[in-house]
Amino acid sequence: RLIVFFRDRRAQHVYRAESPDDGKTWTRPSKTTLLNNNSGIEASVLSSGNLAIVYNPTTKDRNPLSVSMSDDQGGPGLSELPLTNQNVKEFNSILSYNPKI
């Protein structure tokens, strides 16, 4: 099963869709509880099996920058952890910070 996350061009939320057949077909994207200002997002599966999503949890600026952790593949059980409140123009891949992730 594949899972993909989308940013919203209306600058409101992160959306999620699933494919049960390796990308041949997809579910209709559904809105998650994560706010987003149409900035980039990154989702990675950690070695624990948990999902980490880095994003800007606002509909206005590019800060704060946060990571949400999920043990249900991005379902409703996301918990947000702020990374910084400073003005962050870009971030590198979360995998570049710790190659053991």
C-alpha positions in Angstrom: 0.0 0.0 0.0 1.3 3.5 -0.9 0.4 6.7 0.8 0.9 10.2 -0.7 0.5 13.6 0.9 -0.5 16.7 -1.1 -0.4 20.4 -0.3 -3.5 22.5 -0.9 -3.2 25.3 -3.4 -5.9 27.2 -1.4 -3.4 27.2 1.5 -5.5 25.4 4.0 -4.7 21.8 4.7 -2.5 18.8 3.8 -4.4 16.1 1.9 -3.7 12.3 1.9 -4.5 9.6 -0.6 -3.8 5.8 -0.7 -3.1 3.3 -3.4 -3.7 -0.4 -2.7 -2.1 -1.5 -6.0 1.3 0.1 -6.2 0.1 3.4 -7.7 -2.2 2.1 -10.5 -5.3 3.5 -8.7 -5.7 6.0 -5.9 -8.3 7.0 -3.4 -9.7 10.5 -3.7 -7.5 12.8 -1.6 -8.9 13.5 1.8 -8.2 16.5 4.1 -6.0 15.7 7.1 -6.0 17.7 10.4 -2.7 19.3 9.3 -2.9 23.0 8.4 -0.6 24.1 5.5 0.1 27.4 3.7 0.9 25.8 0.3 4.6 25.4 1.3 6.4 22.2 0.7 5.8 19.1 2.9 7.9 16.0 3.4 6.8 12.7 4.8 9.2 9.9 5.7 8.7 6.5 7.4 11.1 6.2 10.3 12.9 3.0 11.4 10.3 2.6 14.2 7.6 2.4 11.5 6.2 5.8 12.5 5.6 8.4 10.0 7.2 11.9 10.3 5.7 14.8 8.3 7.6 18.2 8.2 5.4 21.1 7.2 4.4 24.7 8.2 1.2 24.3 10.4 -0.3 27.6 9.4 -2.3 29.1 6.6 -0.3 32.4 6.6 3.5 32.5 6.9 6.4 30.0 6.6 6.8 29.7 10.3 6.6 27.9 12.5 8.2 24.8 11.0 6.9 21.6 12.7 7.0 17.9 12.5 4.0 15.7 13.1 4.5 12.1 14.1 2.0 9.3 13.4 1.8 5.6 14.3 -1.3 5.2 12.0 0.3 6.2 8.6 -0.9 9.8 8.7 -4.4 9.1 9.9 -6.2 11.2 12.6 -3.6 10.3 15.3 -1.0 12.9 14.4 0.8 14.8 17.1 2.6 18.0 16.3 6.1 19.0 17.6 7.4 22.5 16.8 10.9 22.6 15.3 11.4 26.4 15.2 9.4 29.6 15.3 12.1 31.5 13.3 11.6 32.4 9.7 12.7 29.4 7.8 12.8 29.9 4.0 13.6 26.2 3.2 14.6 23.0 4.8 16.6 20.1 3.6 15.3 16.5 3.7 14.7 15.3 7.2 16.7 12.2 6.2 19.8 14.4 5.6 19.9 15.3 9.3 20.1 11.7 10.6 20.9 9.0 8.1 19.8 6.3 10.6 16.2 7.4 10.4 
